[in-house]
């Protein structure tokens, strides 16, 4: 047997890893017990899936390399069209520096032919700067994910390893506007993040847990698995839930014909639930619970007054209260001062509860998330009354400062001299 150099062994290992698709390696203790989950791609890359290639070459390796290069070109065109960049092509050298990975979804390799369906991962920073979308997308607050699986009548999160939690570690979040915080499932996770915690509405302990994981709110994706018979059809009932009150965002059901299709069933469920959370965020339904915000203790010597009991209100004379809506306002931020002045200007409008920049782009257009007691038309009128030029409709507005008219030209000087 011929000896292989370390470089050769590395190439063989990489080839085997790519050939197996999206494999996941699981670390174990000395006694064989599980020690957390190995996270999938969490780099925030843009992902383009379902790229079909069919190429030939002198050898199988050359055909595969040609197929991957073709996938990079086609994937960039698809990504550019999706993000509004026009679909222009780039050189192979530029694409090589921008592509962070190739995902093999399905491939067939012959002596001189390569047929495959591939996925391409593009570096978010480099691709976004070329397409002009860097820093302009809506992004949620950090959300702690607790994947809850019911199987055989038993609910588990991180008490034991579950197929549902593994599906969430495989999911690539680069295309999602939700900032997921995915625990590893090791150490104290099985004690802190368990089924009992889901039923605790108290905010104090929730704040302590979220602070440990660097999150501001919690998401609970739920799946209930029903097996018709061993090895037979599997039905998954999925629910997307949000917050310490376990509010339902959406629910749906998926089915596979055999038990071998369970990973594909769960992967499809993760994708559908992520789409539900993204839709809820854009609709203003995924706001952070105010009770989860950190409340500093009062300084020593501060006198805390007892709350005054609410007086009864006559319903006939009580004024109706307007519903609070979330509005995304795009505004110009040439510098840091424009951010603070823009937020201060919005907070000064009556009815505005909060105004905070959710997507910052210095030197470009930033996005401010505004909570307003009223309707968008009332907010638009208030902005125009304060000298803003407002465009857009509904819950997305674009504001600019009105340009002052140029000063009048000076009158021509009288050059005539007296005789």
Secondary structure, DSSP 8 states (H G I E B T S, - for coil): -----HHHHHHHHHHHHHHT-S-----B-TTS-B--------S--EEEEEEEEEEE-SSHHHHHHHHHHHHHHHHHHHHHHHTTS------HHHHHHHEEEEEEEEEEE-SSEEEEEEEEEE-HHHHHHHHT-TT-S-----EEE--EEEETTEEESSSS--HHHHHHHH---TT-SS-EEE--S-TTHHHHSSHHHHT---HHHHHHHHHHHT-SEEEEEEEEEEESSTTS-EEEEEEEEETTTTEEEEEEEEEESSGGGHHHHHHHHHHHHHHHHHHHHHTT-----GGGS------TT-------------TTT------EEEEEEEEEESSHHHHHHHHHHHHTSTTEEEEEEEE--TTEEEEEEEEEES-HHHHHHHHHHTTEEEEEETTEEEEEE------------------
